[in-house]
Amino acid sequence: MPRQVLRRSFLACVFVCCTASAQSPSAVSPAIALRLKEIIAHVRDDGLPGGIIVRVQSLKDNRVWEGSAGPFDEAKEVPVQPNDPFRVASITKSFTAAVIWRLAEQGRIGIGDLMSRYIEPSIIARIHVLSGVSSGERITIRQLLCHCSGIYDYAADNNWNRLVYAHPEKHWEPKELIEVAIGSGEPYFSPGEGYHYSDTGYLLLGLIIEKVTGKPLATAYREYVYTPLGLVGTYLEGREPAIGRPRSHNYVGYLDDTNYDPTSDAYASGGQVSTTTDLALFITGVLQGRFFKDPTTLAATLAVAEVPEIPHDPVRESRKHRAHFMFYSEERGGVEFIGHAGVWGAAMFYQPERQLVITGTSNQEERRLPLADIAKAFDVSTASAR
């Protein structure tokens, strides 16, 4: 089947299969629960620190399984719990995109607007200079949303990592990180001429939100996303007071960087703390059509960003990664997912074929949740065959 047809059928399944359920949550069978426990215990048994938290929900019959493995903090003998909060890192980008699209629905911005309408000229002139030519004036909000602007990603630069580890208590402001990006590397390509993940682009979207709403980003998240969808355990760390239980510890290899200033994973590109339940409420509310006011908005967010392929892009080639304008879709272990992930193993994905929402974290930069194994184990037919 041609790749373009596969894309259309996958996204059609998102619309058709993601139907609302009025049922109360019910437990999975003991056999499925045991298999899921075995999967996360096996993943946790890799010698690396970081407690695993997983929640799986079927949108077909509303069965829910929640599980955890490992400690809350490697220095203490306290097990991590399924409802413990955790840093969601880049999943924050989907929340940022959600606010941008709602502002567009309100007519306060246009997705095709040039970002220069909202960002100060001194940044515009320097943010995208390729071979001596500045193209900041040409970059649109749409290109920022799909990582198609070409703007250099400060978070992928070793200089930035060294700065963070050398100054763990430094409070970072968005414009400081934009300056790190400007001073660290050239853009990857001309605006709209490719795809390259860029935290810097989402910092700019955060500044746009604050410019348009006249409110701090944390307030905009709360007013546009958290309150409408009933999210009670999510907050923008370092920008507003913490909510609920203490968050579980996160690790980079064997380094516990939980107490590093949270603004280093910054702002609109990666600064939230949340729970598995809140992340499930968010992605389900969006895909079920209960978030946007106009159904065509959801369709626009799920469109595939059609840009030229960049040769030898290992991420896109290995995972069949496709950029959209709020989430991304990719294949893991032969299974298709749409949603978003974050460093420290955070995950928020929908699996259309099985109609599953999987949220959680491994609290470890070097460990990813085995989404395909979890989805297959939760599936009734697969579990019954074991």
Summary of the structure (lengths in Angstrom):
residues: 386
radius of gyration: 20.1
end to end distance: 30.5
largest distance: 62.8
contacts: 1313
relative contact order: 0.19
helix: 42%
strand: 17%
